[in-house]
């Protein structure tokens, strides 16, 4: 069924495997190497894209650290320790071992630990390990099974064009429509 076409006994491996061919160097052609004027510097390779600036403004309260006082800023806050005071930043993540006792204002709040106090945020996510005692005012709220929440939940109004259309008064009927009825 199979026939042996060549014999490769000349190789030193003795397995009948042909030796690897010698690599060849590519020859440049006129089309592949453009000529640049002597005054033009060589083009630089593009710099790799920087990672998202999400972590550039991240402040962390590490596990085992206790802080008393208010925190405010435009960045993000990761709380893995204990914080007594009000928080006002754009994004807050409270880790499983983290706790906040005070009011939390944020655009996005992600809770895996404890919060004792009022929460005001656009988006609130309570994970299964979360324990929240206080009122929540939010536009969007997600509560995982297993999370504990004691307090009131208030839906904040969204500033969307669809909401404005719902609140607009209905158009008045024409007199012609009234006489036809």
MARKEDO-399212 format. One record per residue: residue in one letter; y, z, x of N, C-alpha, C in turn. Coordinates in steps of 0.05 Angstrom, whole numbers, padded with zeros to 5 digits, always signed. Atoms other than C-alpha are relative to their C-alpha. Layout:
aYZXYZXYZX
...
END
This chain:
x-00023+00000+00016+00000+00000+00000+00025+00000+00017
x-00023+00000-00018+00049+00017+00056-00008-00013+00026
x+00005+00012-00026+00055-00022+00119+00021+00009+00020
x-00019-00009-00021+00086-00001+00184+00012-00025+00013
x-00013+00024-00010+00138-00052+00204+00009+00003+00029
x-00009-00003-00027+00165-00022+00268-00012+00026+00011
x+00011-00024-00014+00139+00028+00318+00023+00012+00015
x-00021-00015-00013+00187+00081+00343-00011+00020+00020
x+00012-00019-00019+00145+00111+00397+00017+00004+00025
x-00016-00003-00024+00199+00103+00449+00018+00025+00000
x-00017-00024+00002+00238+00164+00423-00014+00024+00013
x+00012-00024-00013+00227+00231+00457-00010+00020-00019
x+00008-00020+00019+00214+00268+00393-00030-00003-00008
x+00028+00004+00005+00145+00238+00383-00008+00001-00030
x+00006-00002+00028+00151+00241+00307+00002-00028-00014
x-00003+00026+00011+00162+00167+00297+00027-00004-00014
x-00026+00002+00012+00235+00177+00277+00018-00016+00019
x-00017+00016-00018+00283+00125+00304+00024+00016+00010
x-00023-00014-00010+00339+00149+00349+00025-00007-00015
x-00025+00005+00015+00408+00155+00318+00016-00021+00015
x-00016+00020-00013+00453+00096+00331+00026+00012+00012
x-00024-00009-00013+00513+00105+00377+00024-00004-00019
x-00023+00004+00017+00578+00117+00338+00019-00020+00011
x-00019+00020-00008+00628+00061+00340+00028+00009-00007
x-00028-00007+00005+00703+00071+00345+00013-00023-00016
x-00013+00021+00016+00744+00035+00292+00023-00013+00017
x-00021+00015-00014+00790-00018+00319+00024-00003-00018
x-00024+00002+00017+00862-00015+00293+00007-00029-00004
x-00010+00027+00006+00888-00077+00259+00030+00001-00005
x-00029+00001+00004+00960-00099+00250+00007+00011-00028
x-00007-00010+00027+00957-00083+00175-00004+00030-00003
x+00005-00028+00004+00930-00013+00184+00019+00018+00017
x-00019-00016-00016+00981+00010+00237+00028-00012-00002
x-00027+00011+00003+01052-00003+00214+00017+00008+00025
x-00017-00006-00023+01103-00007+00269+00026+00013-00010
x-00023-00015+00007+01159+00044+00264+00022-00005+00021
x-00021+00002-00020+01227+00036+00297-00001+00025+00018
x+00000-00022-00019+01236+00080+00358+00017+00024-00008
x-00017-00022+00008+01291+00121+00325-00010+00016-00024
x+00010-00013+00023+01251+00140+00264-00022+00020+00009
x+00020-00019-00007+01212+00205+00272-00026-00005-00015
x+00026+00003+00013+01138+00206+00254+00001+00015-00026
x+00001-00014+00026+01126+00224+00181-00016+00025+00002
x+00014-00026+00000+01105+00296+00169-00021+00000-00022
x+00020-00004+00021+01043+00314+00131+00012+00018-00021
x-00012-00017+00021+01061+00343+00063-00011+00028+00002
x+00008-00028-00001+01060+00419+00061-00017+00006-00024
x+00017-00007+00023+01006+00449+00017+00017+00014-00021
x-00014-00013+00022+01029+00472-00051-00003+00030+00003
x+00000-00029-00001+01048+00545-00052-00013+00011-00025
x+00011-00012+00024+01010+00590-00100+00022+00007-00019
x-00020-00006+00020+01045+00606-00165+00014+00026+00008
x-00017-00023-00007+01102+00656-00157-00007+00025-00016
x+00007-00022+00018+01066+00702-00205-00003+00026+00016
x+00005-00025-00015+01046+00752-00151+00023+00007+00019
x-00021-00006-00019+01110+00747-00110+00018+00023-00009
x-00017-00023+00010+01147+00798-00154-00018+00022-00011
x+00019-00020+00011+01086+00843-00166+00004+00026+00015
x-00001-00027-00011+01096+00917-00156-00025+00015-00010
x+00025-00013+00007+01035+00962-00156+00003+00030+00003
x+00002-00029-00001+01028+01036-00172-00030+00005+00004
x+00029-00002-00007+00961+01048-00137-00014+00024-00013
x+00016-00022+00010+00905+01092-00161+00005+00025+00017
x-00005-00025-00014+00917+01165-00144+00029+00007+00004
x-00028-00004-00004+00992+01157-00142+00012+00009-00027
x-00014-00009+00024+01035+01196-00192+00030-00005+00004
x-00028+00006-00001+01106+01173-00207+00014+00010-00025
x-00016-00009+00022+01159+01205-00250+00027-00014+00002
x-00025+00014+00000+01219+01163-00269-00003-00027-00015
x+00000+00025+00014+01239+01098-00302-00002-00023+00020
x+00003+00024-00016+01221+01029-00275+00010-00023-00016
x-00010+00024+00013+01259+00966-00292+00003-00022+00020
x-00003+00023-00018+01264+00896-00263-00010-00025-00014
x+00008+00026+00011+01248+00823-00274-00028-00008+00008
x+00026+00007-00011+01181+00824-00239-00023+00010-00017
x+00025-00009+00013+01111+00848-00256-00008+00027+00011
x+00008-00027-00009+01081+00917-00252-00030+00004-00007
x+00028-00007+00003+01008+00936-00241-00002+00030+00002
x+00002-00029-00001+00995+01009-00259-00030+00008+00001
x+00026-00011-00003+00931+01039-00232+00001+00030+00004
x-00005-00029-00003+00960+01108-00222+00011+00012-00025
x-00012-00014+00023+00999+01155-00267+00030-00003+00000
x-00028+00005+00002+01069+01139-00291+00011+00016-00024
x-00014-00014+00022+01115+01186-00332+00028-00011+00001
x-00026+00011+00002+01176+01148-00353-00001-00027-00015
x-00002+00025+00014+01200+01085-00387-00003-00024+00019
x+00004+00025-00015+01181+01015-00363+00013-00023-00014
x-00013+00024+00011+01222+00952-00373-00002-00022+00021
x+00004+00023-00018+01194+00891-00335-00011-00023-00017
x+00009+00023+00015+01171+00821-00354-00030+00002-00007
x+00029-00001+00005+01096+00834-00347-00011+00027+00010
x+00012-00026-00008+01057+00900-00345-00030-00002-00004
x+00029-00002+00002+00983+00908-00330-00007+00029+00006
x+00008-00028-00004+00955+00978-00339-00030-00001+00004
x+00028+00001-00008+00888+00983-00303-00016+00022-00014
x+00018-00020+00014+00828+01023-00328+00006+00028+00008
x-00006-00027-00009+00848+01083-00287+00030+00007-00002
x-00028-00004+00002+00922+01075-00301+00009+00013-00026
x-00011-00012+00024+00965+01114-00350+00030-00001+00001
x-00029+00000+00003+01036+01109-00376+00007+00018-00022
x-00010-00018+00020+01071+01164-00413+00030-00006-00003
x-00028+00008+00004+01136+01134-00440+00000-00026-00015
x-00003+00025+00014+01163+01072-00473-00004-00024+00019
x+00006+00024-00016+01139+01004-00448+00013-00024-00014
x-00012+00025+00009+01183+00942-00457-00009-00022+00019
x+00009+00022-00017+01154+00876-00432-00003-00025-00017
x+00006+00025+00014+01144+00803-00449-00030+00000-00005
x+00029+00000+00001+01069+00810-00435-00010+00028+00009
x+00012-00026-00007+01030+00876-00436-00030-00003-00003
x+00029+00001-00001+00957+00879-00416-00010+00028+00006
x+00007-00028-00003+00926+00948-00427-00030+00003+00002
x+00028-00007-00004+00859+00970-00399-00003+00031+00003
x+00000-00029-00004+00879+01043-00388+00013+00014-00024
x-00012-00016+00021+00922+01093-00427+00030-00004-00002
x-00029+00000+00005+00991+01089-00459+00005+00021-00021
x-00009-00020+00020+01024+01147-00494+00030-00004-00003
x-00029+00006+00005+01090+01123-00523+00002-00026-00015
x-00005+00024+00015+01122+01065-00559-00003-00025+00019
x+00003+00025-00014+01107+00993-00539+00016-00021-00014
x-00015+00022+00011+01155+00935-00550-00006-00024+00019
x+00007+00023-00017+01129+00867-00525-00005-00024-00017
x+00006+00025+00015+01120+00794-00544-00030-00003-00003
x+00029+00002+00001+01046+00794-00527-00013+00026+00010
x+00013-00024-00008+01002+00855-00526-00030-00005-00002
x+00029+00002+00000+00928+00856-00508-00012+00027+00007
x+00013-00026-00004+00887+00920-00515-00030-00007+00006
x+00027+00005-00007+00821+00913-00478-00018+00022-00010
x+00020-00019+00010+00757+00951-00495+00004+00028+00011
x-00003-00027-00013+00775+01008-00447+00028+00012-00006
x-00027-00010+00005+00846+01016-00474+00001+00023-00019
x-00005-00023+00018+00872+01080-00506+00030+00002-00003
x-00028+00001+00006+00940+01074-00539+00007+00019-00022
x-00009-00018+00020+00976+01129-00576+00031-00004-00003
x-00028+00006+00004+01043+01105-00604+00003-00025-00016
x-00006+00023+00017+01076+01051-00645+00002-00025+00018
x-00001+00025-00015+01070+00978-00623+00017-00019-00017
x-00015+00021+00012+01123+00926-00640-00004-00025+00017
x+00008+00023-00015+01100+00857-00620+00002-00025-00017
x+00002+00025+00014+01098+00783-00637-00030-00008-00002
x+00029+00007+00000+01024+00774-00618-00015+00025+00010
x+00016-00023-00007+00972+00829-00615-00030-00007-00001
x+00029+00004-00002+00899+00825-00593-00013+00027+00007
x+00014-00025-00005+00853+00886-00596-00030-00006+00002
x+00029+00004-00004+00783+00882-00566-00015+00022-00013
x+00018-00021+00011+00725+00919-00597-00004+00022+00020
x+00003-00023-00017+00721+00988-00568+00027+00012+00009
x-00026-00010-00007+00796+00996-00556+00007+00022-00021
x-00008-00021+00017+00827+01059-00586+00030-00002-00003
x-00028+00002+00006+00895+01054-00621+00007+00019-00022
x-00009-00019+00021+00931+01109-00659+00030-00004-00002
x-00028+00005+00004+00999+01090-00687+00005-00022-00020
x-00007+00022+00018+01036+01038-00727+00004-00025+00015
x-00002+00026-00011+01037+00965-00714+00022-00016-00015
x-00022+00015+00013+01101+00925-00729+00002-00028+00011
x-00002+00028-00008+01103+00850-00728+00030-00007+00004
x-00027+00009-00005+01167+00825-00695+00003-00029-00008
x-00005+00027+00008+01199+00761-00718+00000-00018+00024
x-00001+00020-00021+01189+00699-00676+00023-00018-00005
x-00022+00019+00002+01246+00652-00662-00012-00028+00002
x+00012+00027+00000+01212+00587-00682+00013-00017-00021
x-00011+00017+00020+01237+00527-00720-00015+00001-00026
x+00017-00002+00025+01179+00534-00770+00008+00023-00017
x-00008-00023+00015+01202+00603-00789+00026-00004-00014
x-00025+00006+00012+01272+00578-00803-00004-00017-00025
x+00005+00018+00023+01244+00525-00850-00011+00016-00023
x+00011-00016+00022+01205+00577-00889+00021+00017-00014
x-00021-00017+00012+01267+00619-00900+00022-00016-00014
x-00021+00017+00012+01310+00560-00922-00003+00000-00030
x+00003+00001+00029+01326+00559-00996-00011-00027-00010
x+00011+00024+00011+01290+00509-01039+00022-00018-00011
x-00021+00018+00011+01330+00446-01059+00002+00003-00030
x-00005-00002+00029+01361+00448-01128-00008-00026-00013
x+00009+00024+00015+01334+00401-01181+00024-00015-00011
x-00021+00016+00011+01377+00343-01205+00002+00004-00030
x-00003-00001+00029+01406+00341-01276-00018-00019-00014
x+00017+00020+00012+01365+00279-01289-00028+00011-00004
x+00027-00011+00003+01301+00318-01277-00001+00020-00023
x+00000-00019+00022+01323+00372-01327+00001-00013-00027
x-00002+00013+00026+01339+00323-01383-00026-00014-00006
x+00025+00014+00005+01273+00286-01375-00021+00019-00009
x+00020-00019+00008+01234+00350-01386+00001+00008-00028
END
